[in-house]
């Protein structure tokens, strides 16, 4: 370990979700109250005084856009996307409307994370900005290699541990089959249990239900220095774990909404 530390910076604390349960992550957030334009209500303006991050290779990729995901602007329309900035994957994402849901008598709009969010640039050109080899290449011009298939995002340029971390949806939902085919034991992805979605009450923009699901994968390469690793494919994306955060409004809260804001 001493020999390795002379050539590679090793963080004293290793944790993929380090700081996520503290109040210091992501920092001080300045939010638009929507006084001049209600469509901008709850939009993040600055995080720690900055309106962009510097991990990626384009203004689109670095832009801090959307809310923090807890509440959207009021008077949402079905034909609009909803956007939020996700601190654990260091970028903004968007969701698209799919259908209406009725929750205890309250009509909500159901939104889902579309495949385009983690698509390759050949099918969604703006994602070229997320194709970054590493922090040392951020100031160099040019186009950098993307992952071998759609459905994953290389967050190693932003990951503070300098680890080769690639995120996806659980069981590689909406990802190219090459990732899932490399392993046994992964079930067929199902957007109901593996997807990210939100149910929004359109008048207030309140979240009446949501599921955020992220899978962490490590890029593994064949190595002759470790006998067990010389049997690996040349490269493989090893699923390590996935986590989810789910919320649902309870019956009493839904009835309370119907008896107050719903009546108005």
C-alpha positions in Angstrom: 0.0 0.0 0.0 2.9 2.4 0.8 4.4 1.7 -2.7 1.1 2.3 -4.4 0.4 5.5 -2.5 3.6 7.0 -4.0 2.0 6.9 -7.4 -1.7 7.0 -6.8 -3.6 9.4 -4.6 -5.6 7.3 -2.1 -8.3 9.0 -0.2 -8.4 8.1 3.6 -12.1 7.5 3.5 -13.8 5.6 0.7 -17.6 5.7 0.4 -19.8 6.1 -2.7 -22.5 7.8 -0.7 -20.2 9.6 1.7 -21.9 12.8 2.9 -25.3 12.0 1.5 -26.9 11.7 4.9 -25.4 15.0 6.1 -26.7 18.5 5.9 -23.5 19.8 4.1 -24.2 18.0 0.8 -24.4 19.6 -1.7 -23.9 23.0 0.1 -25.7 26.3 0.2 -28.5 26.4 -2.4 -30.1 29.6 -3.8 -33.5 28.9 -5.1 -35.9 31.0 -7.3 -39.1 31.7 -5.4 -41.1 32.2 -8.7 -42.3 35.7 -7.7 -41.7 37.1 -11.2 -42.3 33.9 -13.2 -44.1 30.9 -11.5 -42.6 28.6 -14.1 -39.2 29.2 -12.4 -40.4 28.5 -8.9 -38.1 26.1 -6.9 -35.5 26.2 -9.7 -31.9 26.1 -8.4 -30.0 29.3 -9.2 -26.7 28.7 -7.4 -25.0 25.9 -5.4 -22.3 27.4 -3.3 -22.3 30.5 -5.4 -22.0 28.7 -8.8 -24.5 28.1 -11.5 -22.4 25.4 -13.2 -20.1 22.5 -12.3 -16.8 21.9 -14.0 -16.7 18.1 -14.4 -17.9 17.8 -18.0 -16.9 18.9 -21.5 -19.9 21.1 -22.5 -22.0 23.9 -21.1 -25.1 21.7 -21.4 -23.5 19.0 -19.3 -22.1 21.3 -16.7 -25.3 23.4 -16.3 -27.1 23.2 -12.9 -30.7 23.1 -14.2 -34.0 22.3 -12.5 -35.1 21.9 -8.9 -33.7 19.7 -6.1 -36.4 17.2 -6.9 -38.6 17.8 -3.9 -41.0 20.1 -5.5 -41.6 21.5 -9.0 -43.2 24.7 -10.2 -47.0 25.0 -9.9 -49.5 24.6 -12.8 -47.5 21.8 -14.6 -48.6 20.8 -18.1 -48.6 17.3 -19.5 -46.5 18.4 -22.5 -43.6 19.7 -20.5 -40.6 17.8 -19.1 -39.6 18.3 -15.4 -35.9 18.8 -14.6 -33.9 18.3 -11.4 -30.2 18.4 -10.4 -29.0 15.2 -8.8 -26.0 15.7 -6.5 -25.1 12.1 -6.3 -24.5 11.8 -10.1 -23.2 15.3 -10.5 -25.6 16.4 -13.3 -29.1 17.4 -14.2 -31.7 15.0 -15.5 -35.2 15.3 -16.8 -38.4 13.2 -16.8 -41.2 13.0 -19.3 -44.9 12.7 -18.8 -46.4 9.2 -19.5 -49.9 9.1 -17.9 -52.2 10.3 -15.2 -52.4 8.5 -11.8 -55.2 8.8 -9.3 -53.9 8.7 -5.7 -56.7 8.6 -3.1 -58.9 10.8 -5.3 -56.1 13.2 -6.3 -55.1 13.4 -10.0 -51.3 13.3 -10.5 -49.1 13.4 -13.5 -46.7 10.4 -13.8 -43.3 11.2 -15.1 -40.5 8.7 -15.9 -36.8 9.0 -16.6 -36.4 8.4 -20.4 -33.6 6.3 -22.1 -32.3 9.5 -23.7 -30.9 10.8 -20.4 -28.1 8.1 -20.5 -28.1 7.6 -24.2 -24.9 7.8 -26.4 -24.3 10.9 -28.4 -25.1 9.2 -31.7 -28.8 9.0 -30.6 -28.8 12.1 -28.3 -26.1 14.6 -29.4 -26.0 16.8 -26.2 -24.7 13.8 -24.2 -21.3 14.1 -25.9 -20.4 16.5 -23.1 -20.5 13.7 -20.6 -17.9 11.6 -22.5 -14.9 12.5 -20.4 -11.8 10.3 -19.8 -10.7 11.9 -16.5 -10.0 15.1 -14.7 -6.6 15.6 -16.4 -8.4 15.8 -19.8 -10.9 18.5 -18.9 -8.9 21.4 -20.3 -8.0 19.6 -23.5 -10.1 20.2 -26.6 -11.6 17.4 -28.6 -14.1 14.5 -28.3 -13.4 11.9 -25.7 -14.5 8.2 -25.7 -18.0 7.4 -24.5 -18.9 4.2 -22.7 -19.1 1.1 -25.0 -22.9 1.1 -24.9 -25.9 3.3 -24.0 -27.4 3.3 -20.5 -24.5 4.2 -18.3 -22.7 7.4 -17.2 -19.1 7.7 -16.3 -19.0 9.8 -13.2 -15.3 9.2 -12.4 -14.3 12.8 -13.5 -16.6 14.1 -10.8 -16.3 11.3 -8.2 -14.0 12.8 -5.4 -12.4 9.4 -4.8 -11.0 9.3 -8.3 -12.6 5.9 -8.7 -13.7 4.4 -12.0 -17.4 4.6 -11.2 -20.2 4.2 -13.8 -23.8 4.7 -12.8 -26.9 3.2 -14.5 -30.4 2.3 -13.5 -30.7 -1.0 -11.6 -30.1 -4.2 -13.6 -29.0 -1.9 -16.5 -32.5 -0.8 -17.3 -32.6 0.9 -20.8 -28.9 0.0 -21.2 -27.4 -1.9 -24.1 -27.5 -5.7 -23.5 -23.7 -6.0 -23.5 -23.6 -4.9 -19.9 -26.1 -7.3 -18.6 -24.9 -10.2 -20.8 -21.5 -10.0 -19.2 -22.9 -11.5 -15.9 -25.2 -14.2 -14.6 -27.7 -13.5 -11.9 -29.0 -10.2 -13.2 -32.8 -10.3 -13.8 -34.5 -8.8 -16.8 -34.9 -5.1 -16.1 -38.4 -3.9 -15.3 -39.1 -0.2 -15.2 -41.8 -0.7 -12.5 -39.2 -1.9 -9.9 -36.0 -0.6 -11.5 -37.0 2.7 -13.0 -36.9 6.3 -11.7 -40.3 8.1 -11.7 -42.3 10.8 -10.0 -46.0 11.5 -9.5 -46.7 15.3 -9.4 -49.8 17.1 -8.3 -50.0 19.5 -11.2 -51.6 22.5 -9.5 -49.0 22.9 -6.7 -46.1 20.9 -8.2 -46.0 18.8 -5.0 -44.5 15.3 -5.1 -47.2 12.8 -4.3 -45.0 9.8 -5.0 -41.5 9.2 -6.3 -38.8 6.5 -6.8 -35.2 7.3 -7.4 -33.0 4.3 -8.2 -29.3 4.3 -9.0 -26.9 1.4 -9.6 -23.2 1.8 -9.1 -20.8 -0.1 -11.4 -17.0 -0.2 -11.3 -14.9 -0.4 -14.5 -12.8 -3.5 -14.2 -9.8 -4.2 -16.4 -7.8 -7.4 -17.0 -4.6 -7.4 -15.0 -1.7 -9.8 -15.0 -0.5 -8.4 -11.6 -3.4 -10.1 -9.8 -4.0 -13.8 -10.8 -7.8 -13.6 -10.2 -8.0 -10.6 -12.5 -6.2 -12.0 -15.5 -9.3 -14.1 -16.2 -11.5 -11.1 -16.7 -12.5 -9.7 -20.1 -10.4 -6.8 -21.3 -12.9 -4.4 -19.7 -16.1 -5.0 -17.8 -18.5 -2.9 -15.8 -19.0 -4.7 -12.5 -22.4 -4.0 -10.7 -21.6 -3.3 -7.0 -24.9 -2.2 -5.6 -28.0 -0.2 -6.3 -30.1 1.9 -3.9 -33.4 3.5 -4.1 -35.3 6.3 -2.3 -39.1 5.9 -2.5 -41.9 8.1 -1.1 -45.7 7.9 -1.3 -48.3 10.3 0.0 -50.5 8.7 2.7 -54.3 8.6 2.6 -54.7 11.3 5.3 -52.4 13.8 3.6 -54.2 13.2 0.3 -57.6 13.8 1.9 -56.3 16.9 3.6 -55.2 18.3 0.2 -58.6 17.5 -1.3 -60.3 19.3 1.6 -58.1 22.5 1.3 -56.3 23.3 -1.9 -58.4 20.8 -3.9 -61.6 22.7 -3.0 -60.1 26.0 -3.9 
